[in-house]
């Protein structure tokens, strides 16, 4: 097994005895606002791995998942990833709300403008893949060569389809799927061609999910994902501090996460997966 790369959450290895396959090893690491923290979130890697297995098996679309090899390891087919993150938003929250308030984003006709309100339809809102992701529309994505026009249209249609399918599963388990990030790649064949295929992973680090019984438009929502950490950082001024440090050319310094936030994240990751997958986690 040959080490290839280490990301924010997972480490990637090439399986030399299985040509064309990779091993994803999920860790308990956590990051927020593109800042990595020194503390781990217990059981986070396990839940991310099991969530990916569940969703890849549940969604009826081609994907690169092969098998789960352990509590934190899964084997996937190697792909040439497309340089675009496919974000779908069903609710006005997070950076979408900030961009709407700044006047840099229009909402679908008929949408409520309260924080956390449901949009009149899901919106495809992709970003670049970079240290700090930047939203791109169709013109920018095609014009800069990230994807072709045909690929962009396919990604938009497929991403919204997956979001709506996952939303139905979440709804039946008592949750609202507010938004979702997906990644796709080209699964190449022997002739050098290939088809666009769903890849990377799908779990609490790739979506924002709220319990239906506490949903209340107009305010901050209870999140069963890492939004709880983002909210704590924003509430205590760290989000603004990170932005100021970057503007000054300095790398942001991560604060110590309080024990109650760490334990709450573990509990919510575990509880939401158990309810979504219908298993005891």
Buried (B, 14 or more C-beta within 10 A) or exposed (E): EEEEEEEEBBBBBBBEEBEEBBBBBBBBBBBBBEBEBEBBBBBBBBBBBBBBBBBBEEBEEEBBBBEBBEEBBBBBBBBEBBBBBBBBBBBBBBBBBEBBEEEEBEBEEEBBEEBBBBBEEBBBBBBBBEEEBEBBEBEEBBEEEBBEEEBBBBBBEBBBBBBBBBBEBBEEBEBBBBBBBBBBBBBBEEEEEEEBBBBBBBBBBBBBBBBEEEBEBEEEBBBBBBBBBBBBBBEEEBBEBBEEBBEEEEEBEBBEBEEEBBEBBBEBBBBBBBBBBEEEB
